[in-house]
Amino acid sequence: MRLVLLGPPGAGKGTQAQRLVNRHGIVQLSTGDMLRAAVAAGTPVGLKAKAVMESGGLVSDDIVIGIIAERIEAPDARNGFILDGFPRTVAQAEALDRLLAEKGLKLDAVIELVVDQQKLVGRILNRAAEAKAKGEPVRKDDDPEVFKARLDAYNRDTAVVSPYYSARGQLKQIDGMQPIDEVTRAIDGILAETA
Ligand code: AMP
């Protein structure tokens, strides 16, 4: 199974992707996680991405497409994957189509978590507080000001990715403001239809 989860930052993509991993035995490919690991490791990609990520902007298409092209080749992705946080621009969506077509593959579903952006800032503050309470590191870009910049980047560059898939008849939308379990159920319903 090959899926894309779309939605603004804080919509719950990571949480739902994790659940899908556990149930379907496929890997979660989060470009945000990969970039954070690159920053932590101080790799050349990490050095280029660090300042952009801290400001809430988007890392260049070339970098993220390169990361994904390599990652979907890995043996653990052969069985399927959930893309979380990619594609974030139409150029990335087109690159993904090309990468998959070269292998004779296609996406099984593109699922968008539709959320109320006004309520996301509260959600993100909760995420930071929960991480802190668990003694886990708090993401620097979960700071309210940076988070607003991430939402701006979403509205400027990423919101157009849903119409891209919609025009191809691939987009399924669900209400991402429902309780987490309800969102999971809605995703399962879509996957049952596409199976
Ligand atoms: P995320 O964990 O998905 O919210 O991503 C955290 C940050 O990593 C974003 O705010 C961007 O700076 C960067 N990033 C992650 N995925 C992408 C992508 N597909 N394209 C560009 N930048 C990305």
Residues whose N, C-alpha, C, O or C-beta is under 5 A from the ligand:
A	BS01	AMP	P9 T31 G32 D33 L35 V52 M53 G56 G57 L58 V59 V64 D84 G85 F86 P87 R88 R150
